[in-house]
Amino acid sequence: MIDCGLVLEGGGMKGMYTAGVLEYFMEKDMYFKNCYGVSAGACHLCSYISKQKKRAYRVALDYLNDKNYCSIHSLMTTGDLFNADMCYNTIPNKLDPYDYKAAARYEGNAYAVVTNIRTGEAEYMPLREMHRDTTAVRASASLPLVSRNVKIGSEYYLDGGIADAVPIRRAIADGNAKNVVILTKEVGYVRKQASLAMRNMVKLKYARYPSVYELVSDRHARYNETLQFLGREEKAGRAFVIRPQEPNDIGRVEKDRKKLEALYQLGYNDAKKCYGGLMEFLQQEAPE
């Protein structure tokens, strides 16, 4: 078990990059003490903590053409673009069985980042008993406008990326002196403010939860500032960042299998290329 934080950004189907990186980590038997997954990052984190190689790849790609997986049909009939029952019940319990016992044995800690839509705060929900905790993963990956609010306890939640897209500060606050961060956005990426039309739709749909509108409206500023902070951590030797070097045209709801396979392979190859540098980073003491 590596005494270091692992932070996984979301990004919809761009998360195939993360799945490729994690696949290489599993091949090298690299498992981290504290893991934080946001949205798609939380989904791929599940197969990582259960140590099921190639499962994230299969789950993301094998059902692309199934209208019950991710489609307008699903959105219209269930309220979720990504069909919740299929993603969090049918697939893990029937089609591609999830190893719940292995996940419970994971020696480190894993968290799904979610957004409390009443308070507007990010929460970091432990993943251990996945029969129960898969609800937190679902909440973490529930995009505004195209997903139902997810109830956990007495509160309602949506995508963790709204409140904390790259939870590097949480990882540091939890005592991780060093952190490995996997980003799905390329080097030099700068987030732009959501369009006025989208902001207006969010304001209308979540009228009872004004914090959602506020978070969506200034998400770009918070995200860009977090990347600047991460850059300083990287320069200081306290963070090791793996991310695409070039932009790609993968959409959040990409259906082109070949493009997704290529992105997965890119993540795998990038992890392989930087393995030597990563090991050197992990073996060094964290700078003050």
VEXLOKOL-917294 format. One line per 10 residues: number of its first residue (from 1); their letters; for each residue z, y, x of N, C-alpha, C. Coordinates in steps of 0.05 Angstrom, whole numbers, padded with zeros to 5 digits, always signed. Each point is the difference from the previous one (the first is absolute). Layout:
NUM> A> Z,Y,X,Z,Y,X,Z,Y,X ~ ... .
***
This chain:
1> MIDCGLVLEG> +00000,-00024,+00017,+00000,+00024,-00017,+00000,+00025,+00018 ~ -00019,+00017,-00004,-00003,+00024,+00016,+00017,+00023,-00011 ~ +00017,+00011,+00016,+00018,+00021,-00008,-00015,+00027,-00001 ~ -00015,+00003,-00021,-00017,+00023,-00003,-00008,+00003,-00029 ~ -00007,+00024,-00009,-00010,+00004,-00027,-00030,-00005,-00002 ~ -00008,-00009,-00023,-00029,-00004,-00006,-00006,+00016,-00025 ~ -00018,+00020,+00001,-00006,+00017,-00022,-00029,-00004,-00008 ~ -00004,-00006,-00026,-00027,-00007,-00010,-00009,+00020,-00021 ~ -00020,+00016,+00006,-00011,+00019,-00019,-00015,-00014,-00022 ~ -00003,+00013,-00023,-00017,-00011,-00021,-00029,+00008,+00003 .
11> GGMKGMYTAG> -00014,+00003,-00023,-00028,+00008,+00001,-00018,-00017,-00016 ~ +00010,-00015,-00020,-00017,-00017,-00017,-00013,-00021,+00017 ~ -00026,-00004,-00004,-00014,-00021,+00014,-00004,+00006,+00030 ~ +00006,+00025,+00008,+00000,+00006,+00029,+00022,-00016,+00014 ~ +00019,-00010,-00017,+00022,-00017,+00011,-00010,-00025,+00013 ~ -00026,-00007,-00004,-00011,-00023,+00014,+00003,+00003,+00030 ~ -00001,+00024,+00010,+00004,+00005,+00028,+00028,-00009,+00008 ~ +00020,+00007,-00016,+00027,-00009,+00006,+00003,-00030,-00001 ~ -00014,-00013,-00019,+00001,-00029,-00002,-00010,-00013,+00025 ~ -00021,+00012,+00012,-00011,-00011,+00025,+00019,+00003,+00023 .
21> VLEYFMEKDM> +00013,+00023,+00002,+00020,+00005,+00021,+00023,-00020,-00003 ~ +00010,-00004,-00024,+00023,-00018,-00005,-00008,-00029,+00006 ~ -00025,-00007,-00005,-00010,-00027,+00006,+00003,-00005,+00030 ~ -00008,+00020,+00016,+00003,-00004,+00029,+00029,-00001,+00009 ~ +00017,+00016,-00013,+00029,-00001,+00006,+00011,-00028,-00005 ~ -00008,-00012,-00023,+00009,-00026,-00007,-00009,-00021,+00020 ~ -00025,+00002,+00009,-00010,-00018,+00020,+00016,+00001,+00026 ~ +00010,+00024,+00006,+00016,+00004,+00025,+00030,-00004,-00006 ~ +00007,-00008,-00024,+00028,-00004,-00008,+00016,+00025,+00004 ~ -00012,+00023,-00008,+00014,+00025,+00003,+00011,+00008,-00028 .
31> YFKNCYGVSA> +00026,+00000,-00002,+00013,+00007,-00025,+00022,+00021,+00006 ~ +00001,+00020,-00017,+00016,+00024,+00006,+00026,+00000,-00017 ~ +00020,+00012,+00012,+00027,+00000,-00013,+00000,+00016,-00026 ~ -00013,+00022,-00001,+00000,+00017,-00025,-00029,+00007,-00007 ~ -00009,-00007,-00023,-00028,+00004,-00009,+00000,+00017,-00025 ~ -00018,+00019,-00001,-00003,+00019,-00023,-00029,+00000,-00009 ~ -00005,-00009,-00025,-00027,-00001,-00010,-00004,+00020,-00023 ~ -00021,+00014,+00000,-00007,+00019,-00021,-00025,-00009,-00014 ~ +00001,-00004,-00027,-00023,-00006,-00016,-00014,-00025,+00011 ~ -00025,+00002,+00008,-00014,-00023,+00011,+00015,-00011,+00024 .
41> GACHLCSYIS> +00013,+00017,+00015,+00016,-00009,+00023,+00022,-00019,-00009 ~ +00013,+00007,-00023,+00021,-00017,-00011,-00012,-00027,-00009 ~ -00024,+00000,-00012,-00012,-00025,-00009,-00006,-00018,+00024 ~ -00011,+00011,+00022,-00006,-00017,+00023,+00025,-00008,+00015 ~ +00021,+00016,-00002,+00025,-00007,+00012,+00011,-00026,-00011 ~ -00005,-00005,-00026,+00010,-00024,-00013,-00009,-00025,+00015 ~ -00025,-00003,+00006,-00010,-00024,+00013,+00009,+00000,+00030 ~ +00006,+00023,+00011,+00010,+00001,+00027,+00028,-00011,+00002 ~ +00017,+00008,-00018,+00028,-00010,+00002,+00002,-00030,-00009 ~ -00019,-00010,-00015,+00000,-00028,-00006,-00016,-00016,+00021 .
51> KQKKRAYRVA> -00012,+00014,+00019,-00014,-00012,+00023,-00023,-00018,-00009 ~ -00015,+00009,-00020,-00022,-00015,-00010,-00026,+00012,+00010 ~ -00010,-00011,+00021,-00024,+00010,+00013,-00025,-00001,-00018 ~ -00016,+00020,+00001,-00024,+00004,-00015,+00004,+00003,-00031 ~ +00025,-00001,-00009,+00004,+00002,-00028,-00007,+00028,-00011 ~ +00008,+00021,+00015,-00006,+00027,-00008,-00031,+00004,-00003 ~ -00014,-00012,+00019,-00030,+00001,+00000,-00010,-00013,-00026 ~ +00010,-00024,-00006,-00010,-00014,-00023,+00007,+00015,-00026 ~ +00024,+00009,-00002,+00009,+00013,-00025,-00017,+00025,-00005 ~ -00006,+00015,+00021,-00015,+00025,-00004,-00030,-00005,-00006 .
61> LDYLNDKNYC> -00011,-00022,+00010,-00029,-00004,-00001,-00010,-00021,-00020 ~ +00017,-00020,-00006,-00010,-00022,-00015,-00005,+00006,-00030 ~ +00012,+00022,-00010,-00002,+00006,-00028,-00014,+00026,-00006 ~ -00016,+00010,+00018,-00013,+00025,-00003,-00017,+00002,-00025 ~ -00013,-00022,-00007,-00019,+00000,-00022,+00013,-00010,-00026 ~ +00026,-00005,+00000,+00014,-00009,-00024,+00009,+00025,-00015 ~ -00009,+00003,-00025,+00007,+00024,-00016,+00029,+00002,-00006 ~ +00015,-00023,+00004,+00028,+00001,-00005,+00016,+00008,+00025 ~ -00013,+00006,+00022,+00014,+00007,+00024,+00001,+00031,+00003 ~ -00023,+00012,+00004,-00001,+00029,+00002,-00025,+00010,-00013 .
71> SIHSLMTTGD> +00003,+00014,-00023,-00024,+00008,-00015,+00007,+00019,-00022 ~ -00020,+00013,-00010,+00003,+00018,-00024,+00010,-00017,-00023 ~ -00010,-00025,-00002,+00009,-00018,-00021,+00030,-00003,+00001 ~ +00011,-00005,+00024,+00029,-00003,+00003,+00014,+00026,-00008 ~ -00011,+00023,+00009,+00013,+00026,-00006,+00001,+00004,-00030 ~ -00022,-00006,-00014,-00002,+00005,-00029,+00017,-00020,-00016 ~ +00003,-00024,+00010,+00015,-00021,-00016,+00029,-00002,+00008 ~ +00008,+00008,+00024,+00027,-00003,+00009,+00014,+00026,+00007 ~ -00016,+00021,+00006,+00011,+00025,+00010,+00002,+00001,+00030 ~ -00008,-00021,+00014,+00001,-00001,+00029,-00028,-00006,+00011 .
81> LFNADMCYNT> -00010,+00016,+00018,-00026,-00006,+00013,+00002,-00026,+00014 ~ +00021,-00004,+00015,+00006,-00026,+00013,+00018,-00016,-00020 ~ -00011,-00021,-00012,+00015,-00015,-00020,+00026,-00010,+00010 ~ +00022,+00010,-00010,+00027,-00007,+00010,+00006,-00030,-00003 ~ -00007,-00011,-00023,+00006,-00028,-00004,-00015,-00018,+00019 ~ -00025,+00006,+00005,-00015,-00016,+00019,+00010,+00004,+00029 ~ +00004,+00025,+00007,+00008,+00006,+00028,+00028,-00011,+00007 ~ +00019,+00002,-00019,+00028,-00006,+00006,+00011,-00025,-00013 ~ -00018,-00014,-00015,+00008,-00025,-00012,-00020,-00022,+00005 ~ -00024,+00003,-00011,-00020,-00021,+00002,-00008,-00007,+00028 .
91> IPNKLDPYDY> -00005,+00020,+00017,-00008,-00005,+00027,+00023,-00013,+00016 ~ +00023,+00013,+00002,+00021,-00011,+00017,+00013,-00026,-00011 ~ -00002,-00005,-00026,+00013,-00023,-00011,-00019,-00023,-00006 ~ -00026,+00006,-00001,-00019,-00021,-00007,-00024,-00002,+00019 ~ -00014,+00022,+00003,-00026,-00001,+00015,+00003,-00001,+00030 ~ +00018,+00015,+00011,+00005,+00000,+00029,+00030,+00002,+00004 ~ +00014,-00023,-00003,+00029,+00000,-00001,+00014,+00016,+00023 ~ +00019,+00016,-00008,+00016,+00015,+00019,+00024,-00016,+00008 ~ +00007,+00001,+00026,+00022,-00015,+00010,+00026,+00017,-00003 ~ +00012,-00002,-00023,+00024,+00016,-00005,+00023,-00007,+00018 .
101> KAAARYEGNA> +00002,-00026,+00006,+00022,-00008,+00017,-00003,+00011,+00029 ~ -00024,+00000,+00010,-00004,+00010,+00027,+00006,+00030,+00001 ~ -00008,+00015,-00021,+00006,+00029,-00001,+00030,+00004,+00000 ~ +00015,-00016,-00014,+00029,+00003,-00002,+00013,-00006,+00027 ~ -00014,-00016,+00017,+00011,-00007,+00027,-00007,+00021,+00021 ~ -00016,+00020,-00007,-00008,+00019,+00020,+00025,+00013,+00013 ~ +00001,-00001,+00026,+00024,+00009,+00015,+00004,+00030,+00000 ~ -00021,+00015,-00005,+00002,+00029,+00000,+00003,+00011,-00028 ~ -00004,+00026,-00003,+00001,+00013,-00025,-00027,+00011,-00008 ~ -00007,-00002,-00025,-00025,+00011,-00010,+00005,+00017,-00025 .
111> YAVVTNIRTG> -00015,+00022,-00002,+00004,+00019,-00022,-00027,+00008,-00012 ~ -00001,+00003,-00026,-00022,+00011,-00014,+00007,+00029,-00007 ~ -00017,+00019,+00007,+00005,+00028,-00005,-00011,+00006,-00028 ~ +00017,+00011,-00017,-00008,+00007,-00028,+00008,+00029,-00005 ~ -00013,+00012,-00021,+00006,+00027,-00008,+00014,+00000,-00027 ~ +00024,+00010,-00001,+00015,+00004,-00025,-00012,+00024,-00014 ~ -00013,-00005,-00023,-00015,+00022,-00013,+00018,+00020,-00015 ~ +00025,-00007,-00003,+00019,+00019,-00012,+00010,+00019,+00021 ~ +00008,-00010,+00023,+00012,+00017,+00021,-00021,+00011,+00019 ~ -00022,-00014,+00002,-00021,+00008,+00020,+00007,-00009,+00028 .
121> EAEYMPLREM> +00020,-00017,+00003,+00008,-00009,+00026,-00011,-00028,+00006 ~ -00005,-00004,+00026,-00007,-00027,+00009,+00025,-00017,+00001 ~ -00003,-00025,-00007,+00021,-00020,+00003,-00011,-00024,+00015 ~ +00017,-00014,+00014,-00008,-00021,+00019,+00014,-00026,-00009 ~ -00015,-00016,-00015,+00011,-00023,-00014,-00002,-00025,+00018 ~ +00022,-00014,+00005,-00001,-00024,+00017,-00017,-00022,-00013 ~ -00014,-00014,+00017,-00016,-00024,-00008,+00014,-00024,+00012 ~ +00010,-00017,-00017,+00014,-00024,+00010,-00005,-00023,-00020 ~ +00010,+00003,-00024,-00004,-00020,-00021,-00025,+00008,-00015 ~ -00023,-00010,+00009,-00025,+00011,-00010,-00007,-00007,-00029 .
131> HRDTTAVRAS> +00013,-00021,-00011,-00004,-00004,-00029,+00009,+00024,-00015 ~ +00020,+00014,+00011,+00010,+00025,-00013,-00012,+00025,+00012 ~ -00001,+00000,+00027,-00008,+00025,+00014,-00029,+00006,-00001 ~ -00016,-00018,-00009,-00029,+00006,-00003,-00005,+00023,-00018 ~ +00019,+00006,-00018,-00002,+00023,-00018,-00001,+00026,+00016 ~ +00015,+00001,+00022,+00000,+00023,+00018,-00027,+00003,+00014 ~ -00012,-00022,+00007,-00026,+00001,+00012,-00021,+00010,-00020 ~ +00002,-00009,-00024,-00018,+00010,-00021,+00004,+00030,-00004 ~ +00025,+00009,-00001,+00004,+00029,-00003,-00011,+00015,+00024 ~ +00003,-00010,+00024,-00009,+00014,+00023,-00030,+00003,+00000 .
141> ASLPLVSRNV> -00015,-00018,-00013,-00029,+00000,-00001,-00011,+00010,-00026 ~ +00016,+00012,-00017,-00009,+00010,-00026,-00010,+00028,+00002 ~ -00026,+00004,+00002,-00012,+00026,+00004,+00003,+00017,-00026 ~ +00005,+00026,+00003,+00001,+00017,-00024,-00026,+00000,-00015 ~ +00001,+00004,-00025,-00023,+00001,-00018,-00012,-00026,-00007 ~ +00000,-00019,+00018,-00013,-00026,-00005,+00020,-00023,+00000 ~ +00026,+00006,-00002,+00020,-00021,-00001,+00022,+00008,-00020 ~ +00013,-00020,-00011,+00023,+00005,-00017,+00024,+00007,+00018 ~ +00018,+00015,-00011,+00026,+00005,+00014,+00014,-00027,+00002 ~ +00014,-00005,+00022,+00014,-00026,+00003,+00030,+00005,-00002 .
151> KIGSEYYLDG> +00012,-00014,-00018,+00029,+00003,-00005,+00016,-00019,+00018 ~ +00019,+00011,+00015,+00018,-00016,+00016,+00028,+00011,-00006 ~ +00017,-00017,-00011,+00026,+00010,-00010,-00005,+00019,-00023 ~ +00011,+00024,+00003,-00003,+00020,-00022,-00020,+00022,+00008 ~ -00013,-00003,+00023,-00018,+00020,+00009,-00029,-00009,+00000 ~ -00019,+00019,+00002,-00028,-00006,+00000,-00012,+00009,+00027 ~ -00019,-00016,+00010,-00011,+00005,+00026,-00031,-00002,+00001 ~ -00011,+00013,+00020,-00029,-00002,+00006,-00003,-00002,+00030 ~ -00025,+00001,+00009,-00009,-00004,+00028,+00018,+00015,+00020 ~ +00009,-00015,+00020,+00018,+00012,+00020,-00014,+00022,+00016 .
161> GIADAVPIRR> -00026,-00001,+00002,-00015,+00019,+00016,+00001,+00028,-00011 ~ +00008,+00003,-00025,+00002,+00027,-00012,+00022,+00016,+00014 ~ +00023,-00014,+00005,+00023,+00013,+00011,+00003,-00003,+00030 ~ -00008,-00023,+00010,+00003,-00005,+00029,-00022,-00019,+00010 ~ -00023,+00011,+00006,-00023,-00016,+00007,+00003,-00015,+00027 ~ +00014,+00013,+00019,+00004,-00013,+00026,+00030,+00003,+00006 ~ +00016,-00019,-00007,+00030,+00003,+00001,+00011,-00002,+00029 ~ -00011,+00015,+00018,+00010,+00000,+00027,+00028,+00012,+00002 ~ +00005,+00020,-00015,+00027,+00013,+00001,+00021,-00019,-00011 ~ -00006,-00015,-00020,+00019,-00020,-00011,+00005,-00021,+00021 .
171> AIADGNAKNV> -00021,-00009,+00013,+00004,-00021,+00021,+00019,+00010,+00022 ~ -00004,+00025,+00008,+00018,+00012,+00020,+00028,+00002,-00010 ~ +00003,+00010,-00025,+00027,+00003,-00012,+00015,-00027,-00001 ~ -00015,-00021,-00003,+00012,-00027,-00002,+00008,-00011,+00028 ~ -00004,+00016,+00020,+00009,-00008,+00027,-00021,-00012,+00018 ~ -00026,+00001,-00009,-00021,-00011,+00017,-00008,+00020,+00021 ~ +00008,-00005,+00025,-00005,+00018,+00022,-00030,+00001,+00007 ~ -00014,-00022,-00006,-00029,-00001,+00004,-00013,-00011,-00025 ~ -00024,+00008,-00005,-00015,-00009,-00024,-00029,-00004,+00005 ~ -00010,-00022,-00011,-00029,-00006,+00001,-00010,+00009,-00028 .
181> VILTKEVGYV> -00021,+00016,+00000,-00010,+00011,-00025,-00030,-00007,-00003 ~ -00006,-00012,-00022,-00028,-00007,-00006,-00010,+00019,-00022 ~ -00020,+00016,+00008,-00012,+00019,-00019,-00027,-00011,-00009 ~ -00008,+00007,-00024,-00026,-00008,-00010,-00020,+00022,+00002 ~ +00009,+00025,+00005,-00018,+00022,+00004,-00006,+00004,+00029 ~ -00024,+00008,+00006,-00010,+00002,+00027,+00012,+00022,+00016 ~ -00003,-00001,+00026,+00009,+00021,+00018,-00013,+00027,-00009 ~ +00017,+00021,-00001,-00010,+00026,-00008,-00001,+00005,-00030 ~ +00008,-00019,-00016,-00001,+00003,-00029,+00019,+00022,-00009 ~ -00010,+00017,-00018,+00017,+00021,-00012,-00003,-00003,-00030 .
191> RKQASLAMRN> +00022,-00003,-00014,-00001,-00003,-00029,-00004,+00027,-00013 ~ -00018,+00000,-00020,-00005,+00024,-00016,+00016,-00001,-00026 ~ +00004,+00023,-00012,+00015,+00001,-00025,-00016,-00015,-00022 ~ +00014,-00013,-00017,-00013,-00013,-00023,-00015,+00020,-00016 ~ -00022,-00008,-00012,-00017,+00019,-00015,+00016,+00012,-00024 ~ -00009,+00023,-00009,+00013,+00012,-00023,-00002,-00017,-00024 ~ -00022,-00014,-00004,-00003,-00018,-00023,+00020,-00022,+00001 ~ +00004,-00012,+00024,+00020,-00022,+00002,+00028,+00011,-00005 ~ +00006,+00023,+00012,+00027,+00011,-00004,+00005,+00006,-00030 ~ -00020,+00009,-00014,+00003,+00006,-00028,+00004,-00026,-00016 .
201> MVKLKYARYP> -00014,-00021,+00007,+00003,-00026,-00013,+00029,-00011,+00005 ~ +00009,+00003,+00024,+00027,-00009,+00007,+00021,+00016,-00016 ~ -00005,+00026,-00001,+00019,+00018,-00015,+00002,-00008,-00029 ~ -00023,-00007,-00012,-00001,-00007,-00028,+00013,-00028,-00004 ~ -00008,-00019,+00016,+00010,-00028,-00005,+00030,-00002,+00006 ~ +00010,+00014,+00020,+00028,-00002,+00008,+00016,+00025,-00008 ~ -00006,+00010,-00024,+00014,+00024,-00009,+00030,-00004,-00001 ~ +00009,-00024,-00006,+00028,-00006,+00000,+00013,-00002,+00027 ~ -00018,-00002,+00020,+00009,-00004,+00028,-00013,+00020,+00018 ~ +00008,+00026,-00002,-00013,+00021,+00016,+00000,-00004,+00030 .
211> SVYELVSDRH> +00018,-00016,+00010,+00001,-00005,+00029,-00025,-00014,+00010 ~ -00013,-00016,-00018,-00024,-00013,+00008,-00022,+00020,+00006 ~ -00003,+00020,-00017,-00020,+00021,+00004,+00006,+00015,+00025 ~ +00025,+00007,+00005,+00008,+00015,+00024,-00007,-00016,+00025 ~ +00006,-00026,-00001,-00005,-00017,+00024,-00030,-00002,+00005 ~ -00015,-00005,-00021,-00029,-00002,+00004,-00012,+00026,+00010 ~ +00010,+00022,-00010,-00011,+00027,+00007,+00004,+00007,+00029 ~ +00023,-00008,+00012,+00004,+00008,+00028,+00001,-00024,+00018 ~ -00011,-00023,-00009,+00000,-00024,+00016,-00015,+00004,+00026 ~ -00022,+00015,-00001,-00016,+00004,+00024,+00016,+00014,+00022 .
221> ARYNETLQFL> +00016,+00020,-00007,+00015,+00015,+00020,+00021,-00018,+00012 ~ +00014,-00015,-00016,+00021,-00018,+00010,-00012,-00022,+00018 ~ -00022,-00011,-00009,-00014,-00021,+00016,-00008,+00010,+00027 ~ -00013,+00023,+00000,-00010,+00011,+00026,+00023,+00007,+00019 ~ +00022,+00010,-00012,+00023,+00006,+00017,+00012,-00025,+00011 ~ +00000,-00021,-00016,+00011,-00026,+00010,-00017,-00011,+00023 ~ -00026,+00003,-00002,-00017,-00009,+00022,+00005,+00016,+00025 ~ +00006,+00026,-00003,+00007,+00016,+00023,+00026,-00009,+00013 ~ +00019,-00006,-00017,+00026,-00011,+00010,-00005,-00027,+00014 ~ -00016,-00017,-00012,-00005,-00026,+00012,-00014,+00004,+00027 .
231> GREEKAGRAF> -00018,+00020,+00002,-00013,+00005,+00025,+00020,+00007,+00022 ~ +00020,+00015,-00007,+00021,+00008,+00019,+00016,-00024,+00008 ~ +00006,-00018,-00019,+00015,-00024,+00006,-00017,-00018,+00019 ~ -00026,-00002,-00005,-00017,-00016,+00017,-00001,+00012,+00028 ~ -00003,+00026,+00002,-00001,+00013,+00026,+00026,-00004,+00016 ~ +00022,-00001,-00015,+00026,-00003,+00013,+00006,-00029,+00008 ~ -00018,-00019,-00008,+00004,-00028,+00007,+00018,-00015,-00019 ~ +00005,+00012,-00024,+00017,-00013,-00019,-00015,-00013,-00023 ~ -00026,+00004,-00001,-00017,-00012,-00020,-00026,-00011,+00013 ~ -00009,-00022,-00011,-00026,-00012,+00009,-00017,-00002,-00025 .
241> VIRPQEPNDI> -00022,+00014,+00000,-00017,+00002,-00025,-00026,-00015,+00003 ~ -00006,-00017,-00020,-00025,-00014,-00001,-00015,+00010,-00024 ~ -00025,+00009,+00004,-00015,+00011,-00022,-00030,-00001,+00007 ~ -00017,+00002,-00020,-00029,+00000,+00005,-00007,+00025,+00017 ~ -00019,-00004,+00018,-00008,+00022,+00017,-00022,+00016,-00012 ~ -00014,-00011,-00020,-00022,+00013,-00013,+00003,-00001,-00030 ~ -00010,+00019,-00015,+00002,-00001,-00029,-00018,-00023,-00012 ~ +00007,-00009,-00024,-00016,-00020,-00013,-00004,+00009,-00029 ~ -00018,-00014,-00014,-00006,+00008,-00027,+00012,-00019,-00021 ~ +00023,-00013,+00008,+00014,-00017,-00018,+00015,+00016,-00021 .
251> GRVEKDRKKL> -00005,-00006,-00025,+00014,+00014,-00022,+00026,-00013,-00006 ~ +00017,+00013,-00015,+00026,-00011,-00008,-00004,-00026,-00017 ~ -00022,-00001,-00014,-00006,-00023,-00017,-00027,-00012,+00008 ~ -00002,-00005,+00026,-00025,-00011,+00011,-00006,-00028,-00009 ~ -00025,-00006,-00007,-00008,-00027,-00010,-00019,-00014,+00019 ~ -00009,+00013,+00021,-00019,-00012,+00018,+00015,-00018,+00020 ~ -00003,-00026,-00004,+00015,-00019,+00016,-00007,+00002,+00030 ~ -00025,+00005,+00007,-00007,+00001,+00028,+00013,+00024,+00014 ~ +00001,+00023,-00014,+00014,+00023,+00011,+00029,-00005,+00004 ~ +00013,-00014,-00019,+00028,-00005,+00002,+00006,-00021,+00022 .
261> EALYQLGYND> -00017,-00020,+00003,+00003,-00019,+00022,-00003,+00014,+00027 ~ -00018,+00019,+00002,-00004,+00015,+00025,+00024,+00016,+00006 ~ +00013,+00013,-00020,+00024,+00016,+00004,+00023,-00017,+00009 ~ +00002,-00024,-00012,+00021,-00019,+00007,-00003,-00008,+00030 ~ -00025,-00006,+00007,-00005,-00008,+00027,+00005,+00022,+00020 ~ -00006,+00025,-00009,+00006,+00023,+00017,+00029,+00003,+00006 ~ +00017,-00004,-00021,+00029,+00001,+00004,+00009,-00021,+00020 ~ -00010,-00025,-00004,+00007,-00022,+00018,-00009,+00007,+00028 ~ -00024,+00009,+00004,-00010,+00006,+00027,+00015,+00023,+00013 ~ +00007,+00021,-00016,+00015,+00022,+00011,+00027,-00009,+00010 .
271> AKKCYGGLME> +00013,-00017,-00016,+00027,-00011,+00008,-00003,-00016,+00026 ~ -00021,-00015,+00002,-00004,-00017,+00024,-00005,+00018,+00024 ~ -00016,+00021,-00003,-00006,+00018,+00022,+00024,+00014,+00011 ~ +00018,+00008,-00018,+00023,+00016,+00008,+00025,-00018,+00006 ~ -00003,-00026,-00001,+00023,-00018,+00003,+00015,+00005,+00026 ~ -00015,+00004,+00022,+00014,+00004,+00026,+00016,+00026,-00001 ~ -00011,+00021,-00010,+00015,+00025,-00002,+00023,-00002,-00019 ~ -00004,-00014,-00022,+00022,-00004,-00019,+00023,-00015,+00012 ~ -00005,-00021,+00015,+00021,-00015,+00013,+00015,+00017,+00020 ~ -00015,+00016,+00014,+00013,+00018,+00020,+00018,+00020,-00015 .
281> FLQQEAPE> -00009,+00011,-00023,+00016,+00018,-00016,+00025,-00014,-00010 ~ -00002,-00024,-00009,+00023,-00015,-00011,+00021,-00007,+00021 ~ -00009,-00004,+00024,+00018,-00009,+00022,+00015,+00023,+00013 ~ -00011,+00024,-00004,+00013,+00024,+00012,+00023,+00010,-00017 ~ +00020,+00012,+00012,+00021,+00012,-00015,-00010,+00025,-00014 ~ +00010,+00005,-00024,-00009,+00023,-00015,+00010,+00026,+00013 ~ -00017,+00020,+00004,+00008,+00026,+00011,+00020,+00013,-00019 ~ +00017,+00017,+00011,+00019,+00015,-00017,-00016,+00021,-00016 .
***
